[in-house]
């Protein structure tokens, strides 16, 4: 400390601390050589920064915690609050707020369950607010209409194709039946003709036998 060009013992420092609403400390340090500096940091950190600024490039000195504690800091009474205690107080306050909110939420849930408005599975969906139609909405409606129209046209074409197929099948079945019927009728007609001719032939030979009963015997004897 003695090798510095300007040590802490040669400076008159005055630290004025003003407490802010958030719990931070605002320190104003007045130095004879450098003027006034306003900072919102810890006085120990501010002194260490001033020492590092006053060091020359060729010097390499190590600051010990005992040397930092030798700096004289004047604080107003009732304004000094240690950071760990402030953090602990804020943490306890936040925990109390969270517990209070949780208790209120559980109490409200129990009230809604008693009224029958709180289901065990899930809450009902809220109805979205109405909004004006955009180009995308009209496009989706047009695509939906086209899809329904195409589906209806496809069903109509399928029904027409099925009807046409049934008609063609019925036509071919009737044609086949008519061919079989005509064939049977032709066979019946031919059989009728054959039976008629056979009866005529039989009737002719019966008449011949009555007229000339001995002709076959005579023919056989000759």
C-alpha positions in Angstrom: 0.0 0.0 0.0 2.9 2.3 0.6 4.2 2.1 -3.0 1.1 3.6 -4.6 1.3 7.1 -5.9 -1.8 8.1 -4.0 -2.9 5.8 -1.1 -6.2 5.7 0.8 -4.6 7.4 3.8 -3.9 10.5 1.7 -7.6 10.8 0.6 -10.5 12.1 2.5 -13.6 10.1 1.7 -17.1 10.7 2.6 -19.8 8.1 1.9 -23.4 9.2 2.0 -25.9 6.3 1.9 -29.5 6.9 1.0 -31.9 3.9 1.2 -34.0 3.3 -1.9 -37.5 1.6 -1.9 -36.1 -1.7 -3.3 -33.6 -2.1 -0.4 -30.5 -1.0 -2.4 -27.9 1.5 -1.1 -26.8 4.5 -3.1 -23.3 5.6 -2.1 -21.8 9.0 -3.1 -18.0 9.1 -2.7 -16.2 12.4 -2.8 -12.4 12.2 -3.6 -10.0 15.2 -3.5 -8.1 14.3 -6.6 -10.8 12.7 -8.7 -14.0 14.6 -7.9 -17.3 13.1 -7.0 -18.5 9.6 -8.1 -22.1 8.3 -7.7 -22.6 4.5 -7.6 -25.1 2.0 -6.4 -22.7 -0.6 -5.3 -21.2 -1.9 -2.1 -18.6 0.5 -0.5 -16.0 -2.3 -0.3 -16.5 -3.1 -4.1 -16.2 0.6 -4.9 -12.9 1.0 -2.9 -11.5 -2.1 -4.7 -12.4 -0.6 -8.1 -10.7 2.7 -7.2 -7.6 0.9 -6.1 -7.5 -1.0 -9.4 -7.8 2.2 -11.4 -5.0 3.9 -9.4 -2.6 0.9 -10.0 0.2 1.4 -12.5 0.6 -1.2 -15.3 4.0 -2.4 -14.0 2.7 -3.1 -10.4 1.0 -6.3 -9.4 -0.3 -6.1 -5.9 -2.8 -8.4 -4.2 -5.5 -6.9 -2.0 -6.3 -8.9 1.2 -9.7 -8.7 3.0 -7.9 -7.2 6.0 -6.7 -4.3 3.9 -10.2 -3.7 2.6 -11.6 -3.5 6.1 -9.2 -0.7 7.0 -11.0 1.8 4.7 -13.1 4.2 6.7 -16.8 4.3 5.6 -19.2 6.7 7.2 -22.8 5.5 7.1 -26.0 7.2 8.4 -27.5 5.6 11.4 -30.5 3.3 10.7 -29.7 3.0 7.0 -27.3 0.0 6.9 -28.9 -3.3 6.1 -26.9 -6.4 5.3 -27.7 -8.1 1.9 -28.2 -11.6 3.3 -30.8 -10.4 5.8 -32.6 -8.5 3.0 -32.6 -11.5 0.7 -33.9 -13.7 3.5 -36.7 -11.2 4.3 -37.7 -11.0 0.7 -37.7 -14.8 0.3 -39.9 -15.2 3.4 -42.3 -12.5 2.1 -42.6 -14.3 -1.3 -43.2 -17.6 0.4 -46.0 -16.1 2.5 -47.6 -14.6 -0.6 -47.4 -18.0 -2.5 -48.9 -19.9 0.4 -51.7 -17.3 0.8 -52.5 -17.5 -3.0 -52.5 -21.3 -2.9 -54.8 -21.4 0.1 -57.2 -19.0 -1.7 -57.1 -21.1 -4.9 -57.9 -24.3 -2.9 -60.7 -22.6 -1.0 -62.2 -21.4 -4.3 -61.9 -24.9 -5.8 -63.7 -26.4 -2.8 -66.5 -23.8 -3.2 -66.9 -24.6 -6.9 -67.1 -28.3 -6.1 -69.8 -27.7 -3.6 -71.7 -25.7 -6.2 -71.2 -28.5 -8.8 -69.3 -26.3 -11.2 -65.9 -28.0 -10.9 -65.7 -31.3 -12.7 -63.2 -34.0 -11.7 -61.9 -34.6 -15.2 -61.4 -31.2 -16.7 -62.9 -27.7 -17.0 -65.3 -26.9 -19.9 -63.8 -25.1 -22.9 -64.5 -21.4 -23.1 -66.4 -20.1 -26.1 -64.2 -18.1 -28.4 -65.2 -14.6 -29.3 -66.7 -14.1 -32.7 -64.4 -12.5 -35.3 -65.0 -11.2 -38.8 -64.4 -13.6 -41.7 -61.1 -13.3 -43.6 -60.0 -14.5 -47.0 -58.8 -17.7 -45.6 -62.3 -18.4 -44.0 -64.0 -17.9 -47.4 -61.4 -20.1 -49.1 -62.0 -22.9 -46.5 -65.7 -22.6 -47.0 -65.3 -22.9 -50.8 -63.0 -25.9 -50.4 -65.5 -27.5 -48.0 -68.4 -26.9 -50.5 -66.3 -28.3 -53.4 -65.4 -31.4 -51.4 -69.1 -32.0 -50.5 -70.1 -31.4 -54.1 -67.4 -33.8 -55.4 -68.5 -36.4 -52.9 -72.1 -36.1 -53.9 -71.2 -36.3 -57.6 -69.1 -39.3 -57.0 -72.0 -41.0 -55.1 -74.3 -40.1 -58.0 -72.0 -41.5 -60.6 -71.5 -44.7 -58.6 -75.2 -45.2 -58.3 -75.7 -44.5 -62.0 -72.9 -47.0 -62.8 -74.5 -49.7 -60.6 -77.9 -49.1 -62.2 -76.3 -49.4 -65.7 -74.5 -52.6 -64.7 -77.7 -54.1 -63.3 -79.5 -53.2 -66.5 -76.8 -54.7 -68.7 -76.8 -57.9 -66.6 -80.6 -58.1 -66.8 -80.5 -57.7 -70.6 -77.9 -60.4 -71.0 -79.8 -62.8 -68.7 -83.1 -62.2 -70.6 -81.3 -62.7 -73.9 -79.9 -65.9 -72.7 -83.3 -67.1 -71.4 -84.9 -66.1 -74.7 -82.4 -68.1 -76.7 -82.9 -71.1 -74.5 -86.7 -70.7 -74.8 -86.5 -70.4 -78.6 -84.3 -73.5 -78.8 -86.7 -75.5 -76.7 -89.7 -74.3 -78.8 -87.8 -75.3 -81.9 -87.1 -78.8 -80.6 -90.8 -79.1 -79.6 -91.9 -78.0 -83.0 -89.5 -80.5 -84.7 -90.7 -83.3 -82.5 -94.3 -82.4 -83.3 -93.6 -82.5 -87.0 -91.8 -85.8 -86.7 -94.6 -87.3 -84.7 -97.1 -86.1 -87.3 -95.1 -87.7 -90.1 -94.8 -90.9 -88.2 -98.5 -91.1 -87.6 -99.1 -90.5 -91.3 -96.7 -93.2 -92.4 -98.2 -95.7 -89.9 -101.7 -94.8 -91.1 -100.6 -95.4 -94.7 -99.2 -98.8 -94.1 -102.2 -99.8 -92.1 -104.5 -99.0 -95.0 -102.2 -100.9 -97.4 -102.4 -104.0 -95.2 -106.2 -103.8 -95.2 -106.5 -103.5 -99.0 -103.9 -106.2 -99.9 -103.4 -108.5 -97.0 -101.8 -111.3 -99.1 -99.3 -109.3 -101.1 -96.4 -109.8 -98.6 -97.0 -113.6 -98.6 -97.1 -113.7 -102.4 -94.0 -111.6 -102.7 -92.3 -114.0 -100.2 -93.3 -117.1 -102.1 -92.1 -115.8 -105.4 
